[in-house]
Amino acid sequence: MYNTLMTIFLIVCVVLIACVMMQPAKTDNDAMSALTGGAGDLFSRRKSRGFEAVMQIVTTICGALFFILALALIYVSSH
């Protein structure tokens, strides 16, 4: 059981790293943004569409799986 969970955990880790690396950058390299902390962009947030939305969903699912599998591994290793 432990080996199966560890294998799934490692696969989820690799997929999570890939998902995070594939997400598009959301930074503005503007000098004014650096000085004001990006406060001017407060109401200009757009809803992500297409690839961005899919990557956000996949990253959230992989993060939740990572957390659940980590807790399961702790439980299995302690019993």
PDB file of N, CA, C and O in Angstrom, chain B, residues numbered from 101:
ATOM      1  N   MET B 101       0.826  -1.202   0.000  1.00  0.00           N
ATOM      2  CA  MET B 101       0.000   0.000   0.000  1.00  0.00           C
ATOM      3  C   MET B 101       0.868   1.263   0.000  1.00  0.00           C
ATOM      4  O   MET B 101       0.618   2.215  -0.740  1.00  0.00           O
ATOM      5  N   TYR B 102       1.892   1.238   0.853  1.00  0.00           N
ATOM      6  CA  TYR B 102       2.765   2.402   0.957  1.00  0.00           C
ATOM      7  C   TYR B 102       3.483   2.671  -0.364  1.00  0.00           C
ATOM      8  O   TYR B 102       3.593   3.818  -0.798  1.00  0.00           O
ATOM      9  N   ASN B 103       3.971   1.603  -1.001  1.00  0.00           N
ATOM     10  CA  ASN B 103       4.700   1.776  -2.273  1.00  0.00           C
ATOM     11  C   ASN B 103       3.791   2.301  -3.376  1.00  0.00           C
ATOM     12  O   ASN B 103       4.212   3.116  -4.197  1.00  0.00           O
ATOM     13  N   THR B 104       2.552   1.839  -3.395  1.00  0.00           N
ATOM     14  CA  THR B 104       1.601   2.324  -4.398  1.00  0.00           C
ATOM     15  C   THR B 104       1.310   3.807  -4.193  1.00  0.00           C
ATOM     16  O   THR B 104       1.310   4.587  -5.146  1.00  0.00           O
ATOM     17  N   LEU B 105       1.061   4.187  -2.939  1.00  0.00           N
ATOM     18  CA  LEU B 105       0.810   5.603  -2.646  1.00  0.00           C
ATOM     19  C   LEU B 105       2.022   6.469  -2.970  1.00  0.00           C
ATOM     20  O   LEU B 105       1.880   7.584  -3.474  1.00  0.00           O
ATOM     21  N   MET B 106       3.211   5.955  -2.680  1.00  0.00           N
ATOM     22  CA  MET B 106       4.429   6.720  -2.959  1.00  0.00           C
ATOM     23  C   MET B 106       4.624   6.900  -4.463  1.00  0.00           C
ATOM     24  O   MET B 106       5.051   7.967  -4.905  1.00  0.00           O
ATOM     25  N   THR B 107       4.320   5.885  -5.242  1.00  0.00           N
ATOM     26  CA  THR B 107       4.439   5.993  -6.696  1.00  0.00           C
ATOM     27  C   THR B 107       3.457   7.028  -7.247  1.00  0.00           C
ATOM     28  O   THR B 107       3.828   7.873  -8.062  1.00  0.00           O
ATOM     29  N   ILE B 108       2.212   6.956  -6.798  1.00  0.00           N
ATOM     30  CA  ILE B 108       1.208   7.931  -7.238  1.00  0.00           C
ATOM     31  C   ILE B 108       1.604   9.331  -6.791  1.00  0.00           C
ATOM     32  O   ILE B 108       1.434  10.295  -7.538  1.00  0.00           O
ATOM     33  N   PHE B 109       2.132   9.449  -5.575  1.00  0.00           N
ATOM     34  CA  PHE B 109       2.570  10.735  -5.034  1.00  0.00           C
ATOM     35  C   PHE B 109       3.675  11.346  -5.896  1.00  0.00           C
ATOM     36  O   PHE B 109       3.645  12.540  -6.194  1.00  0.00           O
ATOM     37  N   LEU B 110       4.641  10.533  -6.294  1.00  0.00           N
ATOM     38  CA  LEU B 110       5.734  11.044  -7.127  1.00  0.00           C
ATOM     39  C   LEU B 110       5.242  11.472  -8.506  1.00  0.00           C
ATOM     40  O   LEU B 110       5.711  12.471  -9.053  1.00  0.00           O
ATOM     41  N   ILE B 111       4.299  10.722  -9.067  1.00  0.00           N
ATOM     42  CA  ILE B 111       3.729  11.108 -10.366  1.00  0.00           C
ATOM     43  C   ILE B 111       2.985  12.427 -10.247  1.00  0.00           C
ATOM     44  O   ILE B 111       3.116  13.295 -11.111  1.00  0.00           O
ATOM     45  N   VAL B 112       2.201  12.587  -9.177  1.00  0.00           N
ATOM     46  CA  VAL B 112       1.468  13.845  -8.962  1.00  0.00           C
ATOM     47  C   VAL B 112       2.447  14.997  -8.756  1.00  0.00           C
ATOM     48  O   VAL B 112       2.196  16.109  -9.220  1.00  0.00           O
ATOM     49  N   CYS B 113       3.557  14.746  -8.065  1.00  0.00           N
ATOM     50  CA  CYS B 113       4.566  15.791  -7.871  1.00  0.00           C
ATOM     51  C   CYS B 113       5.127  16.286  -9.195  1.00  0.00           C
ATOM     52  O   CYS B 113       5.253  17.492  -9.411  1.00  0.00           O
ATOM     53  N   VAL B 114       5.461  15.359 -10.076  1.00  0.00           N
ATOM     54  CA  VAL B 114       6.021  15.743 -11.381  1.00  0.00           C
ATOM     55  C   VAL B 114       4.982  16.498 -12.206  1.00  0.00           C
ATOM     56  O   VAL B 114       5.304  17.502 -12.842  1.00  0.00           O
ATOM     57  N   VAL B 115       3.736  16.020 -12.197  1.00  0.00           N
ATOM     58  CA  VAL B 115       2.672  16.694 -12.950  1.00  0.00           C
ATOM     59  C   VAL B 115       2.409  18.086 -12.378  1.00  0.00           C
ATOM     60  O   VAL B 115       2.177  19.031 -13.133  1.00  0.00           O
ATOM     61  N   LEU B 116       2.443  18.219 -11.053  1.00  0.00           N
ATOM     62  CA  LEU B 116       2.220  19.525 -10.419  1.00  0.00           C
ATOM     63  C   LEU B 116       3.326  20.504 -10.798  1.00  0.00           C
ATOM     64  O   LEU B 116       3.054  21.669 -11.087  1.00  0.00           O
ATOM     65  N   ILE B 117       4.561  20.040 -10.797  1.00  0.00           N
ATOM     66  CA  ILE B 117       5.677  20.914 -11.204  1.00  0.00           C
ATOM     67  C   ILE B 117       5.503  21.346 -12.657  1.00  0.00           C
ATOM     68  O   ILE B 117       5.707  22.514 -12.987  1.00  0.00           O
ATOM     69  N   ALA B 118       5.128  20.412 -13.522  1.00  0.00           N
ATOM     70  CA  ALA B 118       4.922  20.747 -14.941  1.00  0.00           C
ATOM     71  C   ALA B 118       3.781  21.749 -15.108  1.00  0.00           C
ATOM     72  O   ALA B 118       3.881  22.674 -15.914  1.00  0.00           O
ATOM     73  N   CYS B 119       2.689  21.567 -14.343  1.00  0.00           N
ATOM     74  CA  CYS B 119       1.547  22.487 -14.442  1.00  0.00           C
ATOM     75  C   CYS B 119       1.926  23.896 -14.003  1.00  0.00           C
ATOM     76  O   CYS B 119       1.539  24.878 -14.637  1.00  0.00           O
ATOM     77  N   VAL B 120       2.677  23.986 -12.926  1.00  0.00           N
ATOM     78  CA  VAL B 120       3.083  25.306 -12.441  1.00  0.00           C
ATOM     79  C   VAL B 120       4.020  25.981 -13.435  1.00  0.00           C
ATOM     80  O   VAL B 120       3.924  27.188 -13.661  1.00  0.00           O
ATOM     81  N   MET B 121       4.920  25.213 -14.026  1.00  0.00           N
ATOM     82  CA  MET B 121       5.862  25.798 -14.980  1.00  0.00           C
ATOM     83  C   MET B 121       5.190  26.201 -16.293  1.00  0.00           C
ATOM     84  O   MET B 121       5.682  27.093 -16.984  1.00  0.00           O
ATOM     85  N   MET B 122       4.082  25.563 -16.645  1.00  0.00           N
ATOM     86  CA  MET B 122       3.405  25.870 -17.912  1.00  0.00           C
ATOM     87  C   MET B 122       2.446  27.050 -17.808  1.00  0.00           C
ATOM     88  O   MET B 122       1.963  27.538 -18.830  1.00  0.00           O
ATOM     89  N   GLN B 123       2.164  27.515 -16.601  1.00  0.00           N
ATOM     90  CA  GLN B 123       1.242  28.641 -16.470  1.00  0.00           C
ATOM     91  C   GLN B 123       1.880  29.915 -17.004  1.00  0.00           C
ATOM     92  O   GLN B 123       3.065  30.165 -16.781  1.00  0.00           O
ATOM     93  N   PRO B 124       1.092  30.717 -17.708  1.00  0.00           N
ATOM     94  CA  PRO B 124       1.639  31.962 -18.248  1.00  0.00           C
ATOM     95  C   PRO B 124       1.951  32.960 -17.137  1.00  0.00           C
ATOM     96  O   PRO B 124       1.299  32.976 -16.093  1.00  0.00           O
ATOM     97  N   ALA B 125       2.946  33.777 -17.380  1.00  0.00           N
ATOM     98  CA  ALA B 125       3.353  34.784 -16.404  1.00  0.00           C
ATOM     99  C   ALA B 125       2.292  35.868 -16.304  1.00  0.00           C
ATOM    100  O   ALA B 125       1.691  36.253 -17.307  1.00  0.00           O
ATOM    101  N   LYS B 126       2.063  36.357 -15.094  1.00  0.00           N
ATOM    102  CA  LYS B 126       1.048  37.390 -14.883  1.00  0.00           C
ATOM    103  C   LYS B 126       1.658  38.671 -14.328  1.00  0.00           C
ATOM    104  O   LYS B 126       0.964  39.463 -13.689  1.00  0.00           O
ATOM    105  N   THR B 127       2.928  38.875 -14.562  1.00  0.00           N
ATOM    106  CA  THR B 127       3.596  40.040 -13.999  1.00  0.00           C
ATOM    107  C   THR B 127       3.665  41.171 -15.014  1.00  0.00           C
ATOM    108  O   THR B 127       3.795  40.943 -16.216  1.00  0.00           O
ATOM    109  N   ASP B 128       3.576  42.370 -14.514  1.00  0.00           N
ATOM    110  CA  ASP B 128       3.803  43.568 -15.307  1.00  0.00           C
ATOM    111  C   ASP B 128       5.163  44.114 -14.916  1.00  0.00           C
ATOM    112  O   ASP B 128       5.395  44.443 -13.752  1.00  0.00           O
ATOM    113  N   ASN B 129       6.048  44.210 -15.869  1.00  0.00           N
ATOM    114  CA  ASN B 129       7.373  44.742 -15.590  1.00  0.00           C
ATOM    115  C   ASN B 129       7.386  46.244 -15.832  1.00  0.00           C
ATOM    116  O   ASN B 129       8.195  46.756 -16.606  1.00  0.00           O
ATOM    117  N   ASP B 130       6.503  46.922 -15.177  1.00  0.00           N
ATOM    118  CA  ASP B 130       6.347  48.356 -15.316  1.00  0.00           C
ATOM    119  C   ASP B 130       6.971  49.026 -14.102  1.00  0.00           C
ATOM    120  O   ASP B 130       6.810  48.542 -12.981  1.00  0.00           O
ATOM    121  N   ALA B 131       7.676  50.123 -14.303  1.00  0.00           N
ATOM    122  CA  ALA B 131       8.320  50.818 -13.199  1.00  0.00           C
ATOM    123  C   ALA B 131       7.282  51.373 -12.223  1.00  0.00           C
ATOM    124  O   ALA B 131       7.498  51.345 -11.012  1.00  0.00           O
ATOM    125  N   MET B 132       6.175  51.869 -12.731  1.00  0.00           N
ATOM    126  CA  MET B 132       5.130  52.406 -11.859  1.00  0.00           C
ATOM    127  C   MET B 132       4.494  51.300 -11.020  1.00  0.00           C
ATOM    128  O   MET B 132       4.143  51.515  -9.860  1.00  0.00           O
ATOM    129  N   SER B 133       4.350  50.126 -11.610  1.00  0.00           N
ATOM    130  CA  SER B 133       3.797  48.989 -10.882  1.00  0.00           C
ATOM    131  C   SER B 133       4.721  48.584  -9.740  1.00  0.00           C
ATOM    132  O   SER B 133       4.251  48.169  -8.681  1.00  0.00           O
ATOM    133  N   ALA B 134       6.017  48.700  -9.943  1.00  0.00           N
ATOM    134  CA  ALA B 134       6.972  48.360  -8.894  1.00  0.00           C
ATOM    135  C   ALA B 134       6.903  49.360  -7.745  1.00  0.00           C
ATOM    136  O   ALA B 134       7.084  48.992  -6.584  1.00  0.00           O
ATOM    137  N   LEU B 135       6.643  50.616  -8.066  1.00  0.00           N
ATOM    138  CA  LEU B 135       6.592  51.642  -7.018  1.00  0.00           C
ATOM    139  C   LEU B 135       5.280  51.622  -6.245  1.00  0.00           C
ATOM    140  O   LEU B 135       5.265  51.843  -5.034  1.00  0.00           O
ATOM    141  N   THR B 136       4.185  51.359  -6.939  1.00  0.00           N
ATOM    142  CA  THR B 136       2.878  51.398  -6.273  1.00  0.00           C
ATOM    143  C   THR B 136       2.424  50.034  -5.780  1.00  0.00           C
ATOM    144  O   THR B 136       1.378  49.930  -5.138  1.00  0.00           O
ATOM    145  N   GLY B 137       3.180  48.999  -6.063  1.00  0.00           N
ATOM    146  CA  GLY B 137       2.777  47.668  -5.648  1.00  0.00           C
ATOM    147  C   GLY B 137       1.693  47.084  -6.520  1.00  0.00           C
ATOM    148  O   GLY B 137       1.050  46.114  -6.121  1.00  0.00           O
ATOM    149  N   GLY B 138       1.469  47.628  -7.675  1.00  0.00           N
ATOM    150  CA  GLY B 138       0.462  47.122  -8.591  1.00  0.00           C
ATOM    151  C   GLY B 138      -0.946  47.530  -8.219  1.00  0.00           C
ATOM    152  O   GLY B 138      -1.899  46.877  -8.644  1.00  0.00           O
ATOM    153  N   ALA B 139      -1.111  48.581  -7.446  1.00  0.00           N
ATOM    154  CA  ALA B 139      -2.442  49.005  -7.012  1.00  0.00           C
ATOM    155  C   ALA B 139      -3.292  49.489  -8.182  1.00  0.00           C
ATOM    156  O   ALA B 139      -4.520  49.439  -8.103  1.00  0.00           O
ATOM    157  N   GLY B 140      -2.682  49.950  -9.249  1.00  0.00           N
ATOM    158  CA  GLY B 140      -3.439  50.423 -10.399  1.00  0.00           C
ATOM    159  C   GLY B 140      -4.124  49.291 -11.156  1.00  0.00           C
ATOM    160  O   GLY B 140      -5.043  49.530 -11.940  1.00  0.00           O
ATOM    161  N   ASP B 141      -3.684  48.084 -10.926  1.00  0.00           N
ATOM    162  CA  ASP B 141      -4.256  46.934 -11.613  1.00  0.00           C
ATOM    163  C   ASP B 141      -5.343  46.255 -10.795  1.00  0.00           C
ATOM    164  O   ASP B 141      -5.741  45.134 -11.112  1.00  0.00           O
ATOM    165  N   LEU B 142      -5.825  46.903  -9.762  1.00  0.00           N
ATOM    166  CA  LEU B 142      -6.773  46.269  -8.853  1.00  0.00           C
ATOM    167  C   LEU B 142      -8.063  45.873  -9.556  1.00  0.00           C
ATOM    168  O   LEU B 142      -8.560  44.765  -9.357  1.00  0.00           O
ATOM    169  N   PHE B 143      -8.606  46.758 -10.366  1.00  0.00           N
ATOM    170  CA  PHE B 143      -9.885  46.487 -11.012  1.00  0.00           C
ATOM    171  C   PHE B 143      -9.737  46.057 -12.465  1.00  0.00           C
ATOM    172  O   PHE B 143     -10.736  45.951 -13.177  1.00  0.00           O
ATOM    173  N   SER B 144      -8.532  45.813 -12.912  1.00  0.00           N
ATOM    174  CA  SER B 144      -8.339  45.426 -14.305  1.00  0.00           C
ATOM    175  C   SER B 144      -8.113  43.920 -14.458  1.00  0.00           C
ATOM    176  O   SER B 144      -7.590  43.471 -15.478  1.00  0.00           O
ATOM    177  N   ARG B 145      -8.497  43.156 -13.467  1.00  0.00           N
ATOM    178  CA  ARG B 145      -8.337  41.702 -13.544  1.00  0.00           C
ATOM    179  C   ARG B 145      -9.317  41.130 -14.551  1.00  0.00           C
ATOM    180  O   ARG B 145     -10.504  41.457 -14.552  1.00  0.00           O
ATOM    181  N   ARG B 146      -8.794  40.277 -15.397  1.00  0.00           N
ATOM    182  CA  ARG B 146      -9.625  39.613 -16.382  1.00  0.00           C
ATOM    183  C   ARG B 146      -9.848  38.173 -15.940  1.00  0.00           C
ATOM    184  O   ARG B 146      -9.023  37.585 -15.242  1.00  0.00           O
ATOM    185  N   LYS B 147     -10.956  37.630 -16.353  1.00  0.00           N
ATOM    186  CA  LYS B 147     -11.218  36.226 -16.095  1.00  0.00           C
ATOM    187  C   LYS B 147     -10.388  35.415 -17.079  1.00  0.00           C
ATOM    188  O   LYS B 147     -10.392  35.682 -18.280  1.00  0.00           O
ATOM    189  N   SER B 148      -9.681  34.429 -16.561  1.00  0.00           N
ATOM    190  CA  SER B 148      -8.837  33.632 -17.445  1.00  0.00           C
ATOM    191  C   SER B 148      -9.694  32.754 -18.348  1.00  0.00           C
ATOM    192  O   SER B 148     -10.730  32.230 -17.938  1.00  0.00           O
ATOM    193  N   ARG B 149      -9.244  32.612 -19.559  1.00  0.00           N
ATOM    194  CA  ARG B 149      -9.982  31.842 -20.554  1.00  0.00           C
ATOM    195  C   ARG B 149      -9.023  30.893 -21.262  1.00  0.00           C
ATOM    196  O   ARG B 149      -7.812  31.111 -21.297  1.00  0.00           O
ATOM    197  N   GLY B 150      -9.586  29.861 -21.811  1.00  0.00           N
ATOM    198  CA  GLY B 150      -8.820  28.933 -22.630  1.00  0.00           C
ATOM    199  C   GLY B 150      -7.743  28.203 -21.854  1.00  0.00           C
ATOM    200  O   GLY B 150      -8.009  27.566 -20.835  1.00  0.00           O
ATOM    201  N   PHE B 151      -6.528  28.309 -22.353  1.00  0.00           N
ATOM    202  CA  PHE B 151      -5.396  27.590 -21.785  1.00  0.00           C
ATOM    203  C   PHE B 151      -5.142  27.985 -20.335  1.00  0.00           C
ATOM    204  O   PHE B 151      -4.855  27.124 -19.503  1.00  0.00           O
ATOM    205  N   GLU B 152      -5.245  29.271 -20.023  1.00  0.00           N
ATOM    206  CA  GLU B 152      -5.020  29.731 -18.652  1.00  0.00           C
ATOM    207  C   GLU B 152      -6.013  29.109 -17.689  1.00  0.00           C
ATOM    208  O   GLU B 152      -5.637  28.687 -16.596  1.00  0.00           O
ATOM    209  N   ALA B 153      -7.270  29.049 -18.080  1.00  0.00           N
ATOM    210  CA  ALA B 153      -8.300  28.480 -17.208  1.00  0.00           C
ATOM    211  C   ALA B 153      -8.063  26.991 -16.989  1.00  0.00           C
ATOM    212  O   ALA B 153      -8.206  26.488 -15.874  1.00  0.00           O
ATOM    213  N   VAL B 154      -7.702  26.290 -18.057  1.00  0.00           N
ATOM    214  CA  VAL B 154      -7.442  24.856 -17.927  1.00  0.00           C
ATOM    215  C   VAL B 154      -6.245  24.617 -17.014  1.00  0.00           C
ATOM    216  O   VAL B 154      -6.281  23.724 -16.168  1.00  0.00           O
ATOM    217  N   MET B 155      -5.202  25.396 -17.176  1.00  0.00           N
ATOM    218  CA  MET B 155      -4.011  25.211 -16.343  1.00  0.00           C
ATOM    219  C   MET B 155      -4.290  25.535 -14.879  1.00  0.00           C
ATOM    220  O   MET B 155      -3.744  24.879 -13.992  1.00  0.00           O
ATOM    221  N   GLN B 156      -5.127  26.532 -14.610  1.00  0.00           N
ATOM    222  CA  GLN B 156      -5.484  26.840 -13.228  1.00  0.00           C
ATOM    223  C   GLN B 156      -6.259  25.691 -12.593  1.00  0.00           C
ATOM    224  O   GLN B 156      -6.016  25.334 -11.440  1.00  0.00           O
ATOM    225  N   ILE B 157      -7.182  25.119 -13.339  1.00  0.00           N
ATOM    226  CA  ILE B 157      -7.978  24.005 -12.814  1.00  0.00           C
ATOM    227  C   ILE B 157      -7.098  22.782 -12.569  1.00  0.00           C
ATOM    228  O   ILE B 157      -7.185  22.151 -11.516  1.00  0.00           O
ATOM    229  N   VAL B 158      -6.249  22.449 -13.543  1.00  0.00           N
ATOM    230  CA  VAL B 158      -5.372  21.289 -13.401  1.00  0.00           C
ATOM    231  C   VAL B 158      -4.400  21.478 -12.238  1.00  0.00           C
ATOM    232  O   VAL B 158      -4.137  20.532 -11.496  1.00  0.00           O
ATOM    233  N   THR B 159      -3.868  22.680 -12.071  1.00  0.00           N
ATOM    234  CA  THR B 159      -2.959  22.954 -10.968  1.00  0.00           C
ATOM    235  C   THR B 159      -3.668  22.832  -9.630  1.00  0.00           C
ATOM    236  O   THR B 159      -3.101  22.301  -8.675  1.00  0.00           O
ATOM    237  N   THR B 160      -4.897  23.314  -9.548  1.00  0.00           N
ATOM    238  CA  THR B 160      -5.663  23.199  -8.307  1.00  0.00           C
ATOM    239  C   THR B 160      -5.943  21.738  -7.966  1.00  0.00           C
ATOM    240  O   THR B 160      -5.819  21.330  -6.811  1.00  0.00           O
ATOM    241  N   ILE B 161      -6.318  20.957  -8.969  1.00  0.00           N
ATOM    242  CA  ILE B 161      -6.591  19.537  -8.740  1.00  0.00           C
ATOM    243  C   ILE B 161      -5.320  18.802  -8.319  1.00  0.00           C
ATOM    244  O   ILE B 161      -5.352  17.990  -7.395  1.00  0.00           O
ATOM    245  N   CYS B 162      -4.215  19.081  -8.985  1.00  0.00           N
ATOM    246  CA  CYS B 162      -2.957  18.433  -8.621  1.00  0.00           C
ATOM    247  C   CYS B 162      -2.496  18.844  -7.228  1.00  0.00           C
ATOM    248  O   CYS B 162      -1.955  18.022  -6.487  1.00  0.00           O
ATOM    249  N   GLY B 163      -2.701  20.094  -6.868  1.00  0.00           N
ATOM    250  CA  GLY B 163      -2.351  20.542  -5.523  1.00  0.00           C
ATOM    251  C   GLY B 163      -3.182  19.847  -4.462  1.00  0.00           C
ATOM    252  O   GLY B 163      -2.658  19.463  -3.416  1.00  0.00           O
ATOM    253  N   ALA B 164      -4.475  19.680  -4.721  1.00  0.00           N
ATOM    254  CA  ALA B 164      -5.344  18.982  -3.773  1.00  0.00           C
ATOM    255  C   ALA B 164      -4.939  17.512  -3.661  1.00  0.00           C
ATOM    256  O   ALA B 164      -4.897  16.964  -2.560  1.00  0.00           O
ATOM    257  N   LEU B 165      -4.643  16.873  -4.793  1.00  0.00           N
ATOM    258  CA  LEU B 165      -4.180  15.483  -4.766  1.00  0.00           C
ATOM    259  C   LEU B 165      -2.865  15.346  -4.008  1.00  0.00           C
ATOM    260  O   LEU B 165      -2.670  14.385  -3.263  1.00  0.00           O
ATOM    261  N   PHE B 166      -1.972  16.296  -4.197  1.00  0.00           N
ATOM    262  CA  PHE B 166      -0.693  16.300  -3.486  1.00  0.00           C
ATOM    263  C   PHE B 166      -0.930  16.327  -1.976  1.00  0.00           C
ATOM    264  O   PHE B 166      -0.320  15.556  -1.235  1.00  0.00           O
ATOM    265  N   PHE B 167      -1.805  17.203  -1.528  1.00  0.00           N
ATOM    266  CA  PHE B 167      -2.095  17.343  -0.101  1.00  0.00           C
ATOM    267  C   PHE B 167      -2.749  16.074   0.448  1.00  0.00           C
ATOM    268  O   PHE B 167      -2.365  15.593   1.514  1.00  0.00           O
ATOM    269  N   ILE B 168      -3.719  15.536  -0.263  1.00  0.00           N
ATOM    270  CA  ILE B 168      -4.425  14.333   0.189  1.00  0.00           C
ATOM    271  C   ILE B 168      -3.483  13.131   0.236  1.00  0.00           C
ATOM    272  O   ILE B 168      -3.505  12.359   1.194  1.00  0.00           O
ATOM    273  N   LEU B 169      -2.658  12.976  -0.797  1.00  0.00           N
ATOM    274  CA  LEU B 169      -1.715  11.855  -0.814  1.00  0.00           C
ATOM    275  C   LEU B 169      -0.652  11.995   0.269  1.00  0.00           C
ATOM    276  O   LEU B 169      -0.219  10.997   0.845  1.00  0.00           O
ATOM    277  N   ALA B 170      -0.228  13.224   0.549  1.00  0.00           N
ATOM    278  CA  ALA B 170       0.745  13.424   1.624  1.00  0.00           C
ATOM    279  C   ALA B 170       0.153  13.008   2.966  1.00  0.00           C
ATOM    280  O   ALA B 170       0.823  12.358   3.768  1.00  0.00           O
ATOM    281  N   LEU B 171      -1.096  13.379   3.211  1.00  0.00           N
ATOM    282  CA  LEU B 171      -1.753  12.976   4.453  1.00  0.00           C
ATOM    283  C   LEU B 171      -1.952  11.458   4.502  1.00  0.00           C
ATOM    284  O   LEU B 171      -1.793  10.849   5.560  1.00  0.00           O
ATOM    285  N   ALA B 172      -2.295  10.850   3.376  1.00  0.00           N
ATOM    286  CA  ALA B 172      -2.473   9.400   3.329  1.00  0.00           C
ATOM    287  C   ALA B 172      -1.150   8.677   3.595  1.00  0.00           C
ATOM    288  O   ALA B 172      -1.123   7.659   4.288  1.00  0.00           O
ATOM    289  N   LEU B 173      -0.062   9.203   3.047  1.00  0.00           N
ATOM    290  CA  LEU B 173       1.242   8.594   3.292  1.00  0.00           C
ATOM    291  C   LEU B 173       1.640   8.699   4.758  1.00  0.00           C
ATOM    292  O   LEU B 173       2.222   7.767   5.313  1.00  0.00           O
ATOM    293  N   ILE B 174       1.333   9.812   5.380  1.00  0.00           N
ATOM    294  CA  ILE B 174       1.625   9.961   6.808  1.00  0.00           C
ATOM    295  C   ILE B 174       0.819   8.958   7.614  1.00  0.00           C
ATOM    296  O   ILE B 174       1.340   8.330   8.536  1.00  0.00           O
ATOM    297  N   TYR B 175      -0.439   8.809   7.270  1.00  0.00           N
ATOM    298  CA  TYR B 175      -1.311   7.876   8.003  1.00  0.00           C
ATOM    299  C   TYR B 175      -0.830   6.434   7.822  1.00  0.00           C
ATOM    300  O   TYR B 175      -0.761   5.680   8.792  1.00  0.00           O
ATOM    301  N   VAL B 176      -0.499   6.047   6.590  1.00  0.00           N
ATOM    302  CA  VAL B 176      -0.072   4.665   6.321  1.00  0.00           C
ATOM    303  C   VAL B 176       1.278   4.375   6.981  1.00  0.00           C
ATOM    304  O   VAL B 176       1.492   3.279   7.498  1.00  0.00           O
ATOM    305  N   SER B 177       2.169   5.333   6.964  1.00  0.00           N
ATOM    306  CA  SER B 177       3.494   5.088   7.544  1.00  0.00           C
ATOM    307  C   SER B 177       3.436   5.036   9.077  1.00  0.00           C
ATOM    308  O   SER B 177       4.311   4.433   9.699  1.00  0.00           O
ATOM    309  N   SER B 178       2.442   5.645   9.685  1.00  0.00           N
ATOM    310  CA  SER B 178       2.347   5.610  11.154  1.00  0.00           C
ATOM    311  C   SER B 178       1.602   4.392  11.662  1.00  0.00           C
ATOM    312  O   SER B 178       1.669   4.089  12.853  1.00  0.00           O
ATOM    313  N   HIS B 179       0.893   3.683  10.793  1.00  0.00           N
ATOM    314  CA  HIS B 179       0.152   2.494  11.239  1.00  0.00           C
ATOM    315  C   HIS B 179       0.744   1.244  10.660  1.00  0.00           C
ATOM    316  O   HIS B 179       0.251   0.148  10.925  1.00  0.00           O
TER     317      HIS B 179
END
